Every structure is written in structure tokens, then in C-alpha cells.
Amino acid sequence: MKRSTLSGFCWIFLWAAGPVTGWAQIDQPTEFQAGLKIGFVDSLQVLYGTEEGKQEISKIQEFIEEKQKEYDSRRMELERLREQLETQQRTLNPQTQADMQRTLDEKDRRLRRFQEDTQVDINRRRDELLGRMTDKIQVIINEYAQKNNFRAIFLRGESQVYVDLSLDLTGEIIRIYNERYPVSTAQSSTSTATPTQP
């Protein structure tokens, strides 16, 4: 799971929680005879390892940073007005105090609504990215499994304490993905930083 948290917003990638729970499935689940060819793919590494994934994640991060700046600016203005009211409270007449309090309450409501709307937008962008890439990865893994006679390819998750490196197909899937869906040099140059995974 990847989490990028700022003071106002966070985004979470829960790849395996989506509609895809496994890619190339065993034809007969009970047939675990000798020589059964299986593999594993770390879907989160595919997301962060492909050039397209890096590029699209970078765009989402830029969007988050822009919204974070706006959020911080609004929050600072709200805090300034709150401090002003607290400082001048004893010298203001009741009507002015009430007006200032209404202004504070309205700005606070707008700030919370801005934060909620932005989080919805972040989640939408994340889900759209996951949907687009999952469809492509699904096709690549299915084709790879059939071409290389794999009986099963599983998503690797935290439940696997140990998986033999020879069964890990993640790097190969990333390579095929990058060949099939290349991004231009100009686009990828803006996405050189790979988010740090937990």
C-alpha cells in the first residue's frame, strides 16, 4: 500500500482491493501436480515501476501539492481572523463580534468543504489511473501466461511471507508494459522522481 500524506490531504493506493483479485487463474484449482508452473506479480510495483505509472502518479502529486498550497493559504487566513477576534474581543461591540464570528464560521465551513471536495477529486483521479492501468496489465499478464505456459499467476500481497525470486514476474511485466505503452521523453522527464514506497 502506498500512502502520500500532506497536512490537508492524503491519497491511498489499494490496488488489490479493486475488482481484480487474481490475473491468470488455474484451470483446475485442485490439480497441483509436479511441474505446475506458477508465478507472482507485485501489482503495486508494476504501478510504480512503469514509466506511464510514474508519469501519472507525478501528475496526481502535483495536483495534491497545488491544492495543499491553497488549503494552507485558506487555513492561515482563518487562523489570522480567529486570532484577531480573540485579541479584539473585549473592545468590540456585540454586533461586530457576532459578524466576525459568522465570518469565521462560514470560512471554516468552506475550508472543510474544500478539503472534502479535493479528497474526492484525488480519489477519482487515483481510481481512474488504477482502472486504466489494471486493464492493460490484465491483458499483458494473460498473454504472458499463455505464451510461457503458466498455469497460474497470482497477485503478490502481504500475506506471502516468502516467495522464491524465480517465481516473481514483476520485472518482466514492467518491461513488457513499458515496451507496449511507451511515454515520450518530454513527458517522462517531468516524472523522474519515483514515490517512496513504505
C-alpha positions in Angstrom: 0.0 0.0 0.0 1.3 3.4 -0.8 0.2 6.5 1.2 1.2 10.0 0.4 0.1 12.3 3.3 0.0 16.0 3.5 -1.5 18.1 6.3 -4.7 18.6 4.4 -5.0 15.6 2.1 -3.9 12.1 1.6 -4.2 9.5 -1.2 -4.1 5.8 -0.8 -3.4 3.1 -3.5 -5.1 -0.1 -2.6 -4.5 -2.0 -5.8 -5.5 -5.4 -4.7 -8.7 -4.1 -3.1 -10.1 -3.4 -6.6 -12.1 -5.7 -8.8 -9.1 -7.7 -9.9 -8.2 -10.3 -7.2 -6.1 -12.5 -9.5 -5.0 -12.5 -13.1 -4.2 -15.7 -14.8 -6.2 -18.4 -13.0 -5.6 -22.1 -12.7 -7.8 -24.1 -15.0 -8.4 -26.8 -12.3 -7.6 -25.5 -8.9 -7.2 -29.0 -7.4 -4.6 -30.1 -10.0 -1.3 -29.3 -8.2 0.8 -32.0 -9.8 4.6 -31.9 -10.1 5.8 -29.4 -12.6 3.0 -26.9 -12.1 4.3 -23.6 -13.5 3.2 -20.6 -11.4 4.3 -17.1 -10.9 3.7 -14.0 -8.8 3.3 -10.3 -9.7 3.6 -7.4 -7.3 0.9 -5.2 -8.8 1.9 -2.1 -6.7 5.5 -2.4 -8.0 4.1 -2.5 -11.5 2.2 0.7 -10.9 5.3 2.5 -9.6 7.8 0.7 -11.9 6.3 1.6 -15.3 7.1 4.9 -17.0 3.4 5.6 -17.5 2.7 4.9 -13.8 5.4 7.2 -12.7 4.2 9.9 -15.0 0.6 9.7 -14.0 1.4 9.5 -10.3 3.6 12.6 -10.6 0.6 14.4 -12.1 -1.6 13.4 -9.2 1.1 14.5 -6.7 1.4 17.9 -8.5 -2.4 18.3 -8.2 -2.2 17.4 -4.5 0.6 19.9 -3.9 -1.3 22.7 -5.7 -4.5 22.0 -3.6 -2.3 21.8 -0.4 -1.0 25.3 -1.0 -4.5 26.6 -1.5 -5.7 24.8 1.6 -2.8 26.1 3.7 -3.4 29.7 2.5 -7.1 29.5 3.5 -6.3 27.9 6.8 -3.8 30.7 7.6 -6.3 33.3 6.8 -8.8 31.6 9.0 -6.3 31.4 11.9 -5.5 35.1 11.4 -9.1 36.1 11.7 -9.6 33.9 14.7 -6.6 35.4 16.5 -7.9 38.9 15.5 -11.3 38.1 17.1 -9.7 36.8 20.3 -7.4 39.8 20.6 -10.1 42.4 20.0 -13.0 40.6 21.6 -13.1 42.8 24.7 -13.1 46.1 22.7 -15.6 45.1 20.0 -19.3 45.7 20.4 -21.6 42.7 20.4 -22.8 43.2 16.8 -19.2 43.4 15.4 -18.3 40.3 17.4 -21.3 38.4 16.0 -20.4 39.5 12.5 -16.8 38.3 12.8 -17.9 35.0 14.3 -20.3 34.4 11.4 -17.5 35.2 9.0 -15.2 32.7 10.8 -17.9 30.0 10.8 -18.5 30.5 7.1 -14.8 30.4 6.2 -14.4 27.3 8.4 -17.3 25.5 6.6 -15.9 26.5 3.2 -12.4 25.2 4.2 -13.8 21.9 5.3 -15.9 21.6 2.1 -12.8 22.5 0.0 -10.9 19.7 1.8 -13.7 17.2 1.3 -14.2 18.1 -2.4 -10.4 17.9 -3.0 -10.1 14.5 -1.4 -13.0 13.2 -3.6 -11.1 14.6 -6.7 -7.9 12.9 -5.6 -9.6 9.6 -5.1 -11.3 9.9 -8.5 -8.0 10.6 -10.3 -6.4 7.7 -8.4 -9.2 5.3 -9.3 -9.2 6.3 -13.0 -5.4 5.7 -13.1 -5.8 2.3 -11.4 -8.6 1.4 -13.8 -6.7 2.3 -16.9 -3.5 0.5 -15.9 -5.2 -2.5 -14.5 -7.0 -3.2 -17.8 -3.6 -3.0 -19.7 -1.8 -5.1 -17.1 -4.5 -7.7 -17.1 -4.1 -8.2 -20.9 -0.3 -8.4 -20.6 -0.3 -10.9 -17.8 -2.9 -13.1 -19.5 -0.8 -13.1 -22.8 2.4 -13.7 -20.9 0.9 -16.7 -19.0 -0.4 -18.3 -22.2 2.8 -17.7 -24.1 5.0 -19.1 -21.4 2.7 -22.0 -20.3 2.0 -20.7 -16.8 -0.9 -22.5 -15.1 -1.4 -19.6 -12.6 -0.1 -16.1 -11.9 -1.1 -14.7 -8.6 -1.0 -11.2 -7.2 1.6 -11.0 -4.5 0.4 -9.4 -1.3 1.5 -9.0 2.4 0.1 -12.5 3.1 3.1 -14.1 1.3 5.9 -14.2 3.9 8.2 -15.7 1.3 8.2 -16.1 -2.5 11.1 -17.5 -4.4 12.6 -14.8 -6.6 12.5 -17.1 -9.6 8.6 -17.0 -9.4 8.5 -13.2 -9.3 7.5 -11.9 -12.8 7.1 -8.3 -11.8 10.2 -7.0 -13.6 9.2 -8.8 -16.8 5.7 -7.4 -16.7 7.1 -3.9 -16.2 9.4 -4.4 -19.2 6.7 -5.6 -21.5 4.4 -2.8 -20.3 7.0 -0.1 -21.0 7.6 -1.5 -24.5 3.9 -1.7 -25.3 2.9 1.6 -23.8 5.9 3.9 -24.1 5.8 7.5 -22.9 7.6 10.4 -24.7 10.9 11.7 -23.3 9.4 15.1 -22.7 6.6 13.5 -20.6 8.8 11.2 -18.7 11.4 13.9 -17.9 8.8 15.6 -15.7 8.3 12.3 -13.7 11.8 11.3 -12.8 11.1 11.1 -9.1 9.6 7.8 -8.0 7.5 8.0 -4.9 9.0 6.3 -1.9 7.2 3.1 -1.1 6.6 2.1 2.6 
